[in-house]
């Protein structure tokens, strides 16, 4: 069986009549909104991002965790709060993106929470820098039922890798990947679908062919090339690739740079997904890394109250008036190619 077909089949198995109906409601309300220019919201999100922690062992230059630059509170997601939230949402929830900021494996209860979501029939995905995939964690990752594991490998030599993954050790990452592949075979498991994610930046773009070779040698299921978001791009940035198709930005005639995609006044993410921080704050999407647009607090209200509340509706109305008026939306990938 093709590894891609196996992953797709695993995802399809998570579908239930209620979840399918919820997807249909969300889709129809999104398109009605798009054409009417009025915020219509039916159904519940079928994708959420949950933040296990804000802590990280690396110091990547375009990441608030790496820069230790948060102005919001930092900490670890509590297991009881996670379970309560999943209990409220799982009947409509199809897809759990179990990462936001920080390195998920730093949270000591992370894989127990993955296992809880798996038992609720939710497709689970996480992304890791790979430094905590020792033999014990690798085995527990397989046993947790995690459906998809993204391992960041942004270089095939230590010299190039550490250009972006500051304080990272490439060999530790590769050994972690080998551990997961080993236990997946030993336990005769179809999951997780293992991906090497290669964030294409100028220092590593010449190593793209090599990462495919490395993944094949280790037994990784898939390689994905991801375009990089940078904060300071108007006057250029040393991280922007020279190969145009791997860049989210392009140079204008006056020498300044712009985001390639047009800022269309609609947003699919705002209708089908959201982000929940480690301490229960709901924010619109993964571009709100510092949680500046807080739409509700799950310590005070249920998720359903937040999702249909006035703060959320106000943000949707604001977006329909102009994405260029919302700072986090100006660097957004809506309509832009994220995976090269």
N, C-alpha and C positions, 0 to 999 in steps of 0.2 A: 504494500500500500504506500502511495506517495506520502511523504511527510507533510506536504501541504494539504493533501486531501484528508489525512488523519486529523490535522489541526482544525480544518473546516468542519469535519464531521463532529468533532468534540464540541465545537461551538454550537452547532445546530442542535445537539442533544440538550443544550441548556434551555432551548425554547419551550415555552408552555403556552397554552391558549391565552392566558391572561397577559403574559409578556408580549405576545404578538399583537394583541388588541391594544395594549399600551403604546407600542411602537407606532401602530397605525394612527392612534389619536395624536401623538406628538408630531408625526410627519404631516398630517393634515392641518393641524393648527399652525405649524411653521409656514406651510405654503399659503395658507389663508392670510397669515400675517404679512408675508412677503408681498402679496398682491394688494391687500387692503391698506397696508401701511399703519395698521392698528394692532397693538399687541394682544394676540389671542393665544392662550395657553391651555391646552387640553392634555390630560395625562400627567404622568410623573417621569422624571428623568430615567432613561434606561441605561445610562452610563454615569458613574461617579468616579472622581479621583479622591482617594482618602490618603491623608498624609500620616505615615507612621512615625516620623520624627523630623525635626529640623536640623539634627546634628549630622555632620559629615567629617570623614577623616581626611578628605582631600581639600585642595584650595584652588579649584578651577576658576579662571579669571572672569567668566561671565555668569557666575552662579552666586546668588546671595548667601547660600549655605557656605560655599567655599570662601567667600569674601568676609564671612561673619558680619554681614551688613544688614541684618533684619532690624527693623524698628518694632516689629510685633513680638509678642512673647514667644519663647522657644521652649521645646520640650518633647516628650514622647507621648504618643497616643496610648490611652489607657484601654485595656482589653474589655472591661465591663462596658465602657461607653461605646466602644466599637460594636459590641454584640447588640446593645440596645438599639443602635442606629440601623444596623443590618436587619434586625428583627422587624423594624418598622418598614423597611424599604424592599426587602428581598423578593416579594411577590411580583413586583414590577421591574426590579433591577435585573439586568441581563449581564452587565459587563462592569467589573470592578478594576479600575486602574489603581493599584495599591502602591502608589508613590506620588510625590509632589516635589517638595524640597527635601533635602537630606538623603542619607543613605539608609534604606529601609531595614537592612540587617542589623543596624545599630540598636534598634528597638528589640529588647530581649524576648518579647512576646510576639514578634512579627509573624513567625511561621505558624504559631497557634491560631492567630487571627485569620491567616490564609486558610487554614484547615476548617475553621468555622464557616467562612464564606463558601468554601467548596461544598461543605455539607448542606448548604442552603441552595445548591445548584447554580451558583453564580460563576461565570467565566472570570478567572482571576489572572491578572498580569502584573508583573513588577519589573522594575528596572534597577540594576545595581552596578556599582563600579567594580564589583567582583573581588574585593579584598577580603571578604568575610566568608567565602565559600570554601571553608576548610572541610575536611572529610565528614565531620559530624553534621555540619550545616548543610552540606551537599545531600547527604542521605535524608535529612529531615525535610529538605526542600521537595524531594521526590515524594516522600510520605505525606506531605501536607496537601497534595492534590493540586498544587499550583499549575495553571494551564499554560502560561507563557512566561518565559524568563528572558529578559533583555540584559545582556552583559555589554557594558561600554568598553570597547577596545579601539581607542582613537589613535592608534599607531602600532606598527609591527616591530619597532625597535624601541628600547628604553629612551634613547635620546629624543626621538620624535614624540613618543607617547607623553613624556613629561612636559612637553611644550604647553599642552593644555591641561593635562591631568597632573597638576602640581602636587608634589609629594607622593605620587602614586608609583607603584612598582609593577611593571608589566608582567614579569614572571609570576608574581603572586596571582594576578588576574587569570593568566593562562592556566596555571595549576588549578585554580578554582573551577574553571570551565572543564578541565579534564576530570575533576572530581565529580561534577554533576553528570557528565556523560557516562562516567564509570558506574555511578549508582543507578542511573536511569536504565542501563543495560542489566545490571545485577538484579534489580527489582522488577525487570521485565515490564517497565512502565511506558506508556505512550506519551506521557506528559512529564515535564513541561516541554513545549515547543521552544527550543533554545535558539536565541538570535544573538549574533554579534552585531552590535550597533556601532557604526563607524561615523562619528561626527566629522564631516568634511570641513577642514579649515586649511588655510594656506600652508602651514608647516607640514601637514600630513597628506595633502592631496596626491602626491607622487606615490604613495604607498597603497592606493586603492587596490591594484591587482594583487598585492601581497596579502591583504587581509582575507581575500577569498581563498587563497592557497592555504593560509594558516587555519582558517575555519574548517576546511576540508580535512586537513591532517588531524585535527582534534576530534572531529565528528559532530560539529555544530550543524544544526538543521538549516539555518538561513543566515545570510548577511544582509543587513539593511544599511544603506548610506543615507545619512540624515543631514539636511542643510542646517547651518548654525545660526541661531539668533544672537545678535550682538546689540548692546545698548547704545554705544557711541558709533554711529555709522555715517552721520551726515558728512563728515570730512574724511571718510575712509577709515579703515581699520585693518591692522595687520593680520587679523584672523579671517577676513573675507577671502575666499578662494579666488585664484586667477581664472579657474575654469568656470565659465559663466553658469552652466547648468547646475552647479553645486552651490550657488550663492543665492541668498534671498534678496540681495541688494544689487542695484545696478547704478553705474555712474551716469550723471546727466551731463549735458553739454557745457554747463557752467563749472564742471569739476566736482560738484557736490554729489552725494549719493542719496538714493531713495529706495524704499521698499518696492519690490517689483510689482506686487499685486495692487489692484485698485481697492480703495476703501469703500466697498459696497455697504449700503446701510441696512444690512441684515446679518444675522449671525446664527448659524446652525447650532453652535455649541451652547448658546444661551437658551436653546429650546430643549435639547436632549440630554444635557450633562451639566455638572457643576463640580466644584472642588470643596471638600470639607477639610479644614486644617486640623492639626492634632488636638487642638483644644475646643473643637466644635463650631468654629466660625464658618459660615457658608459664604463662599466668594464665587463670582461668575465663571471663572475659567483659570487655566494654568498660567495665563499671562499676568495674573494678579499675584505675583510671587510674595509680595509683602502684605497682602490682604488689606489693601487700601479701600476696596469697595466691599464693605461688609454688608451682606444682605440679610443676615439673621444669625442668631446664636442658638445652637441646638441644646445648650444647657438651660435655655429659657423657653423655647418653643419646640413643637414637633417639626419634623422636616416638612410635612405637608403644609403647615401654617406658614413656614418660611417661603416655600416654593410658590405659593399662591398669594403671598402677602404683598402689601403696598410697596415695600422697598424693592422687591424683585420687579414688580410691574413698572415702577418708576424707572428702573435701570433699562428695562426693555424699551420703554417709550423714548428714553434719552438716546439709546442706540439707533432707533429708527429715524431720529432727527439728524444724526450725523456721527459716524464712527470717528471722524477726525476730531470730535470734541471730547473724546474719552482717551486719556493718555495710554492706557494699556492696550487699546484697540489700534493704535497707530503703528505698532510693531507686530501686529497679529498676522497669523498665517492663513486666515480665511481667504480662500481663493488663490493661495500661494502653494507651490509644491514643496512639501516638507521632506518627503522621501524621494531622493534622486534616483 
